[in-house]
Amino acid sequence: MANATTQAFFGVNAWSFFTDGWFGRASPGSGNSWKLSLNELVMGAIDPSTRSGMSASYASTAGISGAIQKNIKDNGMASLATVVLAPVAGKLLKRLARKPINDLNRMVVKPLGLGVKI
């Protein structure tokens, strides 16, 4: 869910969004004008002359809102599908696997007295 959301809005996965630019870490995932990291957003708010990691021409014409709009246009539908379909698939898989899991718990876990159910 976090990856889908950060991909939709900022054009990078959650790991790159939260870690790029911090602690001396380079910005491989967010190193262009329309892919943004948290570090770029924070540093851009503190010092606007950094242009939030964007090129001068892109920052002056579109800015952060333009980058977010581009990312939503490029990645929005796939991210929305992930956010909606992942929980549905998880519930369906859990429902389909309920009987085998119950059988495993009854035949293996309970007789061995492990106390932990799968």
C-alpha positions as CSV (number, residue, x, y, z in Angstrom):
1,M,0.0,0.0,0.0
2,A,2.8,2.4,0.9
3,N,4.7,1.7,-2.3
4,A,1.6,2.2,-4.4
5,T,0.8,5.5,-2.7
6,T,4.3,6.9,-2.9
7,Q,4.6,5.7,-6.5
8,A,1.4,7.5,-7.4
9,F,2.3,10.8,-5.9
10,F,6.0,11.0,-5.9
11,G,7.1,8.5,-8.6
12,V,9.3,6.4,-6.4
13,N,8.8,3.4,-4.0
14,A,8.4,4.0,-0.3
15,W,12.0,3.0,0.5
16,S,13.4,5.6,-1.9
17,F,10.9,8.2,-0.9
18,F,11.8,8.0,2.8
19,T,15.6,7.3,2.6
20,D,17.0,9.0,-0.5
21,G,19.1,12.0,0.5
22,W,19.3,11.2,4.2
23,F,22.4,10.0,6.1
24,G,24.7,10.6,3.1
25,R,22.6,8.2,1.0
26,A,22.5,9.2,-2.7
27,S,19.3,9.7,-4.5
28,P,19.3,7.0,-7.2
29,G,15.5,6.5,-7.1
30,S,14.5,10.1,-6.9
31,G,17.3,11.7,-8.9
32,N,15.3,13.5,-11.6
33,S,12.8,16.4,-11.9
34,W,9.5,14.5,-11.5
35,K,10.6,11.8,-9.0
36,L,10.6,13.3,-5.5
37,S,11.9,12.1,-2.1
38,L,11.0,13.3,1.4
39,N,14.5,14.9,1.7
40,E,13.9,16.9,-1.5
41,L,10.6,18.2,-0.2
42,V,11.9,19.1,3.2
43,M,15.0,20.8,1.9
44,G,12.9,22.6,-0.7
45,A,10.7,23.9,2.0
46,I,13.7,25.1,4.1
47,D,15.7,26.6,1.2
48,P,13.6,27.3,-1.9
49,S,16.8,27.9,-3.9
50,T,17.4,24.1,-4.0
51,R,14.2,23.8,-6.2
52,S,13.4,20.5,-4.4
53,G,15.9,18.6,-6.6
54,M,14.3,19.7,-9.8
55,S,16.0,21.3,-12.8
56,A,15.8,25.1,-13.0
57,S,13.6,25.0,-16.1
58,Y,11.2,22.4,-14.7
59,A,11.0,24.0,-11.3
60,S,10.1,27.4,-12.7
61,T,7.4,26.1,-15.1
62,A,5.8,23.2,-13.3
63,G,7.2,22.9,-9.7
64,I,6.3,20.3,-7.1
65,S,2.6,20.4,-8.0
66,G,3.4,19.7,-11.6
67,A,5.6,16.8,-10.7
68,I,2.8,15.3,-8.5
69,Q,0.2,15.8,-11.3
70,K,2.6,14.1,-13.8
71,N,3.1,11.2,-11.4
72,I,-0.6,10.7,-10.8
73,K,-1.2,10.8,-14.5
74,D,1.6,8.2,-15.2
75,N,1.1,6.0,-12.1
76,G,-2.3,6.7,-10.7
77,M,-4.3,3.9,-12.3
78,A,-1.8,1.2,-11.4
79,S,-1.5,2.4,-7.9
80,L,-5.3,2.7,-7.4
81,A,-5.7,-0.9,-8.7
82,T,-3.0,-2.1,-6.2
83,V,-4.6,-0.3,-3.3
84,V,-8.1,-1.7,-4.2
85,L,-7.2,-5.2,-5.4
86,A,-4.4,-6.2,-2.9
87,P,-6.8,-6.4,0.2
88,V,-9.4,-8.2,-1.9
89,A,-6.9,-10.8,-3.1
90,G,-5.6,-11.2,0.5
91,K,-9.1,-11.8,1.8
92,L,-9.8,-14.3,-1.0
93,L,-6.6,-16.1,-0.4
94,K,-7.2,-16.3,3.3
95,R,-10.7,-17.7,2.6
96,L,-9.4,-20.3,0.2
97,A,-6.6,-21.4,2.5
98,R,-8.7,-21.5,5.7
99,K,-9.5,-25.3,5.5
100,P,-5.9,-26.4,4.9
101,I,-4.6,-24.1,7.7
102,N,-7.2,-25.5,10.1
103,D,-6.3,-29.1,9.2
104,L,-2.6,-28.3,9.7
105,N,-3.3,-26.8,13.1
106,R,-5.5,-29.7,14.1
107,M,-3.2,-32.5,12.9
108,V,0.3,-31.1,13.5
109,V,0.4,-28.1,15.8
110,K,-2.1,-29.2,18.5
111,P,-0.8,-32.8,19.0
112,L,2.8,-31.5,19.3
113,G,1.7,-29.0,21.9
114,L,3.5,-26.1,20.2
115,G,1.0,-23.6,21.4
116,V,1.4,-21.5,18.2
117,K,-1.2,-21.7,15.5
118,I,-0.6,-21.0,11.9
